[in-house]
Amino acid sequence: MSGNDVQEAVERLCRRAFGPDAVEVGAVEDVNRGRGAFSIVVRAPLHWIADTAERDLRPPSVVAKQPVPGPNGAAARDSGAYRRGALAYRRLLPRSASERPRAWRGGGGS
């Protein structure tokens, strides 16, 4: 997945999550610096252009985790790794005192 593909994917996710005219997505930064064998993790700054939510609910940035293309991504998907990751956010992390995202959305995959 090229950098441009990742940028476009994050922009699509943000339009779906926040509304089509609510936010501009800045340039994505590779958080795991190419070390992800099964996923691509990027951070992107957000520039809010519409009052779609209360100011304290608008994050300054988003972190997106996406499957890598190719056999590693297929193996992670087929083994249920992505599904278990989403389950951790849904069931385990809300009970943890550890730092975690304020909001998240799992989608796609199996």
C-alpha positions in Angstrom: 0.0 0.0 0.0 1.6 3.3 -1.1 1.7 6.4 1.1 -0.9 8.0 -1.2 -3.2 5.0 -0.8 -2.8 5.2 3.0 -3.5 9.0 3.0 -6.7 8.4 0.9 -7.9 5.6 3.2 -7.4 7.7 6.3 -9.3 10.6 4.6 -12.2 8.3 3.7 -12.3 6.9 7.3 -12.4 10.5 8.7 -15.2 11.6 6.3 -17.2 8.6 7.4 -16.6 9.1 11.1 -16.8 12.9 11.3 -18.8 13.9 8.3 -17.8 14.8 4.7 -17.2 18.6 5.4 -16.2 18.5 9.0 -12.4 18.1 8.9 -9.3 18.2 6.7 -6.8 15.5 7.3 -3.1 16.5 7.4 -0.3 14.4 6.0 0.0 10.9 7.5 3.0 9.9 9.5 4.1 6.2 9.7 4.0 5.6 13.5 5.6 2.1 13.4 8.2 3.3 10.9 7.8 0.4 8.5 8.2 -2.2 11.2 4.7 -3.5 11.1 4.6 -7.1 9.8 0.8 -7.3 9.9 -0.5 -3.8 10.0 0.3 -0.2 8.9 -0.1 2.3 11.8 -0.3 6.0 10.9 -1.1 9.3 12.7 -2.6 12.3 10.9 -3.3 15.7 12.3 -6.9 17.0 11.9 -7.9 20.5 11.0 -11.5 21.1 11.9 -13.5 23.2 9.5 -17.0 22.7 10.8 -18.6 22.8 14.2 -19.8 19.2 14.0 -19.1 18.4 17.7 -18.3 20.1 20.9 -14.8 21.4 20.9 -13.6 19.0 23.7 -14.8 16.1 21.6 -12.8 17.0 18.5 -9.5 15.2 18.6 -6.4 17.0 17.3 -5.3 13.9 15.4 -6.2 10.3 14.6 -4.3 7.1 14.6 -5.3 4.5 12.0 -4.3 0.9 11.9 -4.8 -0.9 8.6 -3.9 -4.4 7.3 -0.8 -4.7 5.2 -1.4 -5.9 1.7 -0.1 -9.3 0.6 0.4 -12.6 2.4 1.1 -11.2 5.9 -2.1 -9.3 5.9 -4.0 -12.3 4.5 -2.5 -14.5 7.3 -3.5 -12.0 10.0 -7.0 -11.7 8.6 -7.4 -15.5 8.2 -6.1 -16.2 11.7 -8.6 -13.8 13.3 -5.8 -11.4 14.5 -7.7 -8.3 13.3 -11.0 -9.5 14.8 -9.2 -10.1 18.2 -7.7 -6.6 18.1 -11.1 -5.0 17.6 -12.4 -7.2 20.4 -9.7 -5.9 22.7 -10.8 -2.3 22.1 -14.5 -3.3 22.6 -14.3 -5.5 25.6 -10.9 -5.4 27.5 -9.5 -1.9 27.2 -12.6 -0.1 28.6 -11.9 -1.9 31.9 -8.2 -1.2 31.9 -6.5 1.7 33.7 -3.9 1.7 30.8 -3.8 4.6 28.4 -6.0 4.0 25.4 -7.8 5.9 22.6 -10.7 8.0 23.6 -12.6 6.7 20.7 -12.2 3.9 18.2 -13.9 2.2 15.3 -13.3 -1.2 14.0 -14.4 -2.0 10.6 -13.8 -4.2 7.6 -11.9 -7.5 7.7 -13.2 -10.6 9.3 
